[in-house]
Amino acid sequence: MTISPDPRARPMQAHAALEAATIRAAYAEIRVEFRASPQFVNETLSARLAAPVVVKVESVNPIGSFKGRGTWLSVRDLVARGVASADRPIVVASTGNFGQGVAYAGRAFGVPIVVFADRHANQTKLDRIRRLGATVIAEGEDFDAAREASAVYASAHAAHLLVDGEEPTIATGAATLALELTDAVERGELPRLENVYIPVGNGALIVGVGAWLRSVAPRCRVVGVQSDAAPAMTLSWRARRPIETPTATTRAEGIATRVPVPEALELMDGRVDDMLLVSEEAIEAARVEFGAALGLTVEHAAAASWAGLLADPGRTPGASLVLITGTNVGTR
């Protein structure tokens, strides 16, 4: 694993990467196909909630998920710093969407990509990663076991290990979707957001969204949502320390984290107002309702956003955001 020679450097770099000016500047560097995703008030969901529901669709892009923003910035940054190149691959662990994002950027920048996935990973996603030119290695019984194997491989092959949730530029990219929302509010195109509901896996998405909203819309509640079958990040956030769980057996594979990323937990502090756990049944019901209301395929991790909104006892009156993080439905 590549580490900074100064152990204090990463937190300082991470906080700088999440400043509003840095996020605004980074937005212009993201490939155009990952920017300006659809965002609108959905009448069906608003009627169901009896309050405005803003939907942002982060799946109308080449990889079908929000991951393209942060992975583009991260690979671009690694190449610019000489950390990754045609002779030095990038190694990642992924349940699918993150791997697709890194593979897409790696192909564009001419960097070999090696993606570790667990033996039960969604084969549809893995096939797409291969088509983008990356090497896929199946290792371990779950994502976190694959993540451990990726670190061993990177060390043995002099490759750069890119960890989702640990690298600050990934969160910077995620923050840009919140930038698009608040810019639209300023233009009068959307109502002011009082609550946002973010599916949480390794934490980069909610860290980025929370960082931007703390800067420009501090009254907006930032709420993370997980399945109660994979609650590691929620338990850890509540306890203010990493807590591993024995399993992460949710069908929402994009948020199936068993071992928390400490760096992400640190950056969630002060940027997240609450974390909610919802049942697998609630996620499935939300996926069906969400998809029907929008006429879109919605993956289980994305459906956690709507399930969390429906289950939140602390919701502030006014408009709420639900986020379609991806449409790559798993096979678990």
Secondary structure by P-SEA (a helix, b strand, c coil): cccccccaaaaaaaaaaacaaaaaaacccccccccccbbbbbaaaaaaaccbbbbbbcccccccccaaaaaaaaaaaaaaaccccccbbbbbccccaaaaaaaaaaaaabbbbbbbbcccccaaaaaaaaaabbbbbbbcccaaaaaaaaaaaaaaacbbbbbccccaaaaaaaaaaaaaaaaaaaacccccccbbbbbbcccaaaaaaaaaaaaccccbbbbbbbbccccaaaaaaaacbbbbcccccccccccccccccaaaaaaacccccbbbbbcaaaaaaaaaaaaaacccccccccaaaaaaaaacccccccbbbbbccccccccc
